[in-house]
Amino acid sequence: MSRELLRDPSALESYARDVSGLRAVPEAVARPEDAGDVVEIVRMADAAEACLTPAGAQTSTTGASVAERGWLLSTRAMARILDIDPVRRVARVEPGVLIGDLQRACAGEGLFFAPDPTSEEECTVGGAIACNASGPRTLAYGATRRHVRALTAVLADGSVYQARRNDVEKNTVGYQIAHDPVDWFVGSEGTLGLIVEAELSLLPTPPRVLGLGVPFPDEPRALSFIVAARETPAVAPRCLEYFDAESFRIARTAMDDAHWAPSAGAMVYLEDAGAGDAPLDDWLALAERFDANAGDVRAFDGEHALREARRLRHALPAEMHERTAPFLPQGGRRMSTDWAVPYPLAAQALAEARRIADAHRLPPAVTYGHLGNGHPHQNFVAQDPRDVQRIERAVEETLHAIIAMGGTVAAEHGIGKIKSKWIPLQASARQLALMRALKREFDPRGRLSPGNIL
């Protein structure tokens, strides 16, 4: 058991940042090894009237895993895969399990966990549940929420709460919001309780997955290709990932492949889990409709090749972190948008976002992401706090346009502390009141993850 608090200043410093660039040194750090430790630590915090913020690998891009007040509870030692049941296709895990480790364990049973955040080698299951994480395969399989069958959480008073989805196909008992308590915790970012165990649904590994990197002369043709791929019955993509010219340059450099379509204005990476060679022919025919050069298309066939393809996508946040690192000491940070629109409107939304950025005299953003879901990431580098404010003004103006298109201010990384000010752009006063009522029910003193979401 590990219930002793860490208070050494030099040690606390290692828990002061997450990927967002926000920095706040916690008053203390708790490092539980099991659910019983968590119960005791929560009771200690309650007795001390201390706030408590849970954190896994601290890969949050929104500041959700930074403790601005009180203690930080690290789940890094709670990293056990408790059970994998190949018959029921479920896994029981602790919150500190890395998604990459879970995938490798499931692969031995011919199964996989569908959500695939790009940072799967650093992202924990608890963190993925906390922000309802997604990834490239969300296009086919949906985000984390639909794959969580049951949860065990420790509440603010130290009590243990268990929630499990029912398997009925019809349910008319009361208000829909009360039907499934699991959904209260998925995406709640540690504000309602501390997850100590999760039961996850698994899927059979497809017999074959084909990955294709398809360069295009420019962005309009790449985005038109994505819309066509969503709407034609000839193909069945499980992901459609977009790279603008600069992000494609970063990706091919990381792959040591600088000669791959160097004049391309955009690239789309896709995966198809169909069988046989027919999907390749259909994809090439569709790509050629939008002026992709078949000679520039790269195929990634087989598990090793698909792992190499993931390097394309992972290179982008890694590069942005590297560009940002020199500016962190002076208050700069990487700033990445997380908005989404209905996928047919993605081209219009990106054009408007760029127009607004130009009007604010911002350097061009490095843009990539899940355009198959209408969900790009615009990445800016803020060199100091004045840059942060300038970029935030441009982003907020962009979000007004996104909401007008029927979009959302945050699609996969959660709200955390950075985006909480933008919730009222999208949520009505009644929606906010409902969220606050749920928060009061589970955490009446407001001591869990202060600053996150509300």
VOSEDREN-151666 format. One record per residue (C-alpha): x, z, y; residue number from 0. Coordinates in steps of 0.25 Angstrom, whole numbers. Example, Ala and Ser with C-alpha at 12.3 -4.5 7.8 and 13.67 -1.06 7.14 Angstrom:
<atoms>
xx;zz;yy;resi
49;31;-18;0
55;29;-4;1
</atoms>
This chain:
<atoms>
xx;zz;yy;resi
0;0;0;0
5;-3;14;1
-3;4;25;2
9;8;34;3
8;2;48;4
20;-7;53;5
24;-2;67;6
38;-7;69;7
39;-15;81;8
48;-26;76;9
39;-27;63;10
26;-28;71;11
32;-40;79;12
32;-48;66;13
17;-47;66;14
15;-50;81;15
12;-65;81;16
4;-75;73;17
5;-90;74;18
-3;-90;86;19
8;-85;95;20
1;-73;99;21
9;-60;99;22
4;-46;98;23
12;-35;91;24
3;-26;83;25
3;-11;84;26
6;-10;69;27
5;-19;57;28
-2;-15;44;29
3;-22;31;30
-7;-19;20;31
-4;-23;5;32
-19;-22;0;33
-33;-20;4;34
-32;-5;3;35
-21;-5;13;36
-30;-13;23;37
-41;-3;22;38
-31;8;25;39
-25;1;37;40
-38;-3;43;41
-43;12;42;42
-29;16;48;43
-32;6;60;44
-46;11;61;45
-41;25;62;46
-31;21;72;47
-41;13;80;48
-31;1;78;49
-35;-14;78;50
-31;-22;66;51
-28;-36;65;52
-25;-43;51;53
-15;-53;49;54
-9;-61;38;55
2;-71;40;56
-1;-72;55;57
-3;-87;55;58
-15;-86;65;59
-15;-96;76;60
-25;-88;84;61
-18;-74;85;62
-28;-68;75;63
-17;-61;67;64
-10;-55;79;65
-14;-40;82;66
-15;-39;97;67
-20;-25;95;68
-18;-14;84;69
-12;-17;70;70
-10;-29;62;71
-13;-29;48;72
-5;-39;40;73
-10;-44;27;74
3;-51;22;75
5;-41;11;76
-9;-43;6;77
-5;-57;-1;78
-10;-56;-15;79
-18;-67;-22;80
-27;-57;-30;81
-34;-67;-39;82
-36;-82;-41;83
-48;-85;-50;84
-47;-100;-55;85
-61;-100;-61;86
-69;-95;-49;87
-59;-102;-40;88
-56;-90;-31;89
-44;-82;-26;90
-44;-67;-21;91
-32;-65;-11;92
-27;-55;-1;93
-27;-59;13;94
-12;-61;15;95
-11;-72;4;96
-5;-84;10;97
-14;-97;7;98
-2;-104;2;99
0;-94;-8;100
-14;-94;-12;101
-14;-109;-14;102
-2;-108;-23;103
-9;-98;-32;104
-22;-106;-32;105
-14;-119;-36;106
-10;-112;-49;107
-25;-112;-53;108
-28;-126;-48;109
-35;-120;-35;110
-33;-120;-20;111
-38;-112;-8;112
-44;-123;1;113
-41;-118;15;114
-27;-123;18;115
-22;-118;32;116
-9;-126;36;117
-2;-112;36;118
-5;-109;22;119
9;-103;19;120
7;-93;30;121
-8;-92;31;122
-14;-80;23;123
-28;-80;16;124
-33;-69;25;125
-29;-76;38;126
-35;-89;33;127
-48;-81;31;128
-47;-74;44;129
-47;-87;52;130
-55;-96;42;131
-43;-105;41;132
-43;-119;36;133
-33;-130;35;134
-33;-145;31;135
-41;-144;19;136
-53;-138;27;137
-58;-152;28;138
-62;-152;14;139
-63;-137;10;140
-67;-129;23;141
-60;-117;29;142
-56;-104;23;143
-70;-98;25;144
-77;-106;14;145
-66;-102;4;146
-67;-87;5;147
-77;-81;-5;148
-75;-66;-3;149
-67;-56;6;150
-63;-42;7;151
-60;-36;20;152
-57;-23;26;153
-65;-19;38;154
-61;-12;51;155
-66;1;46;156
-58;0;33;157
-69;-4;24;158
-68;-15;14;159
-78;-27;16;160
-80;-37;5;161
-88;-51;7;162
-91;-61;-3;163
-98;-75;-2;164
-110;-76;-11;165
-111;-89;-19;166
-126;-92;-16;167
-130;-106;-11;168
-141;-101;-3;169
-143;-88;6;170
-153;-84;16;171
-150;-69;18;172
-150;-67;33;173
-142;-73;44;174
-131;-83;39;175
-120;-76;46;176
-122;-64;36;177
-122;-72;23;178
-107;-72;20;179
-99;-60;25;180
-86;-68;20;181
-88;-77;32;182
-87;-65;42;183
-73;-63;38;184
-68;-77;37;185
-63;-81;51;186
-64;-67;56;187
-49;-66;59;188
-48;-51;55;189
-59;-46;65;190
-69;-41;54;191
-60;-36;43;192
-47;-37;36;193
-48;-47;24;194
-41;-41;12;195
-45;-50;1;196
-52;-64;0;197
-58;-72;-12;198
-56;-87;-9;199
-62;-99;-16;200
-52;-109;-22;201
-54;-124;-25;202
-48;-132;-36;203
-36;-140;-33;204
-39;-155;-31;205
-33;-163;-42;206
-26;-172;-31;207
-25;-171;-16;208
-19;-183;-8;209
-14;-180;6;210
-12;-192;16;211
-5;-192;30;212
-11;-203;38;213
-4;-207;51;214
-13;-214;62;215
-9;-222;74;216
-16;-212;83;217
-25;-200;84;218
-39;-208;85;219
-37;-215;72;220
-32;-203;65;221
-44;-195;69;222
-54;-206;66;223
-48;-207;52;224
-51;-192;51;225
-65;-194;54;226
-67;-206;45;227
-60;-197;34;228
-71;-187;36;229
-82;-196;36;230
-79;-207;25;231
-83;-204;11;232
-71;-212;6;233
-61;-200;7;234
-62;-185;6;235
-51;-178;14;236
-49;-163;12;237
-40;-163;25;238
-38;-172;37;239
-27;-167;46;240
-23;-173;59;241
-9;-174;65;242
-8;-180;79;243
5;-188;82;244
14;-175;86;245
9;-167;74;246
11;-179;65;247
25;-180;70;248
27;-165;68;249
22;-166;53;250
30;-178;49;251
43;-172;55;252
40;-159;47;253
39;-168;35;254
52;-175;38;255
44;-188;39;256
47;-193;53;257
45;-207;49;258
30;-206;45;259
22;-214;54;260
30;-210;67;261
21;-218;76;262
7;-212;71;263
-2;-205;81;264
-8;-196;71;265
-9;-192;56;266
-20;-187;47;267
-16;-179;35;268
-27;-179;24;269
-29;-174;10;270
-39;-180;-1;271
-42;-172;-14;272
-48;-184;-21;273
-43;-190;-34;274
-36;-203;-37;275
-30;-213;-27;276
-43;-218;-21;277
-43;-207;-9;278
-29;-213;-5;279
-35;-227;-4;280
-47;-222;4;281
-38;-214;13;282
-29;-226;16;283
-41;-235;19;284
-47;-225;29;285
-34;-222;36;286
-31;-237;38;287
-45;-238;45;288
-39;-230;56;289
-25;-238;56;290
-17;-228;48;291
-5;-235;42;292
-6;-234;27;293
9;-234;26;294
10;-222;35;295
1;-214;26;296
8;-203;18;297
2;-198;5;298
4;-183;0;299
0;-183;-15;300
2;-171;-24;301
4;-156;-21;302
18;-157;-16;303
15;-168;-6;304
3;-161;-1;305
11;-149;2;306
21;-158;10;307
9;-163;17;308
5;-149;22;309
18;-149;29;310
13;-159;38;311
2;-150;43;312
10;-137;43;313
21;-143;51;314
12;-144;63;315
9;-129;66;316
24;-126;62;317
29;-135;72;318
19;-130;83;319
24;-115;80;320
38;-120;81;321
36;-126;95;322
29;-114;99;323
39;-103;95;324
48;-104;107;325
37;-101;116;326
31;-89;109;327
40;-78;116;328
35;-83;130;329
20;-83;126;330
18;-97;121;331
12;-101;108;332
6;-112;99;333
-8;-115;103;334
-16;-123;93;335
-31;-127;95;336
-41;-124;83;337
-53;-131;88;338
-61;-141;80;339
-73;-151;82;340
-81;-159;73;341
-71;-169;66;342
-77;-182;72;343
-74;-176;86;344
-60;-173;84;345
-54;-185;91;346
-63;-182;103;347
-59;-167;103;348
-44;-170;102;349
-45;-180;113;350
-52;-169;122;351
-42;-159;118;352
-31;-167;122;353
-37;-171;135;354
-39;-156;139;355
-24;-153;135;356
-19;-165;144;357
-28;-159;155;358
-21;-146;154;359
-7;-153;153;360
-4;-148;139;361
6;-155;130;362
-1;-163;119;363
-5;-154;108;364
0;-156;94;365
-13;-159;87;366
-16;-158;72;367
-26;-152;62;368
-38;-153;54;369
-45;-165;61;370
-53;-168;48;371
-61;-155;53;372
-60;-159;68;373
-50;-148;69;374
-36;-151;76;375
-26;-141;81;376
-20;-144;95;377
-6;-137;96;378
0;-133;109;379
12;-125;112;380
11;-115;123;381
24;-111;129;382
20;-99;137;383
7;-92;141;384
4;-102;152;385
4;-113;142;386
-5;-104;133;387
-16;-103;144;388
-15;-118;147;389
-17;-122;133;390
-28;-112;131;391
-35;-118;143;392
-34;-132;137;393
-39;-127;123;394
-51;-120;129;395
-55;-132;137;396
-53;-140;124;397
-62;-130;116;398
-74;-132;126;399
-73;-147;122;400
-72;-144;107;401
-84;-135;107;402
-92;-146;114;403
-89;-155;103;404
-94;-145;93;405
-81;-139;89;406
-74;-125;87;407
-63;-118;95;408
-57;-113;82;409
-57;-120;68;410
-48;-114;59;411
-38;-104;65;412
-48;-94;69;413
-49;-87;83;414
-40;-76;83;415
-36;-71;97;416
-32;-84;103;417
-45;-91;102;418
-55;-80;103;419
-57;-83;118;420
-63;-97;114;421
-74;-92;104;422
-84;-91;115;423
-82;-106;118;424
-89;-109;104;425
-96;-96;100;426
-109;-92;107;427
-112;-78;113;428
-120;-75;100;429
-110;-80;91;430
-99;-71;97;431
-109;-59;97;432
-111;-61;82;433
-96;-62;80;434
-94;-49;88;435
-106;-42;80;436
-99;-45;67;437
-85;-40;72;438
-92;-27;76;439
-99;-26;63;440
-85;-26;55;441
-76;-21;66;442
-84;-13;76;443
-71;-7;83;444
-65;-21;85;445
-52;-17;78;446
-50;-29;68;447
-42;-41;74;448
-45;-38;89;449
-44;-51;97;450
-47;-60;85;451
-60;-69;87;452
-67;-59;96;453
</atoms>
